[in-house]
Amino acid sequence: MNIRIIALCLALASASAPAQEPRNPTPAVAERAAMLETLQRGKEIRVRGERYRHLPEVLAVERAGSAQSPQEALSLAKAGAAQVLETKGRFVLYRAGGANTAVVQRVGGATVYPTVVNSRTGTLGVLTGTLIVKPKSMASADAIAAGHGLEKTKTYPQLQTVFYRAKPGVDIADVSAALQADSRIESAYPEIIEHVRVPK
């Protein structure tokens, strides 16, 4: 009987507790969310249960080293006046304008990479041009490369995994979808740099 009374008191107390007010996002978070809403979305890319969308007007340029400023990297990529959205480790993500395909390319003196946004978290990521493939048979690794316009870079037979690099002009979103539909392949996804650990 005492247990029932205690349970009833707890239920009444929790029901009468004031509801917590939802937190308002900080101005920086709200500003970033508004900026993400303005970005054009392209093809969908699936990576191990996560969904990403290619961002045709956002590119990333790789800095030559930590001493190189984001503006110097943009100048090498002939994008000097572009709006910097964020830096991610050695990458500078910027709004390039126009509708770019998901292709890694050399522009000026720099390598320029396509970008994506994580549909669930809103985190921006960089498509490196590397694709991680688990073929059903390692014997088909070369045929997979030839059939999809890829270059085999590393093979790990003990893990049944092959790393490929997209050749110049190969759209990473398209080739990723084609690999995922290939009956010779167990799993395939492009490498995306989404989170970068900063040394303390």
Secondary structure, DSSP 8 states (H G I E B T S, - for coil): -HHHHHHHHHHHHHHHS---------HHHHHHHHHHHHS----EEEETTEEEEEEEEEEEEE-SSTTS-HHHHHHHTT-TT-EEEEEETTEEEEE--S---S--EEETTEEEEEEEEETTT--EEEEEEEEEEEESSGGGHHHHHHHHTEEEEEEEGGGTEEEEEE-TT--HHHHHHHHHH-TTEEEEEEEEE-------
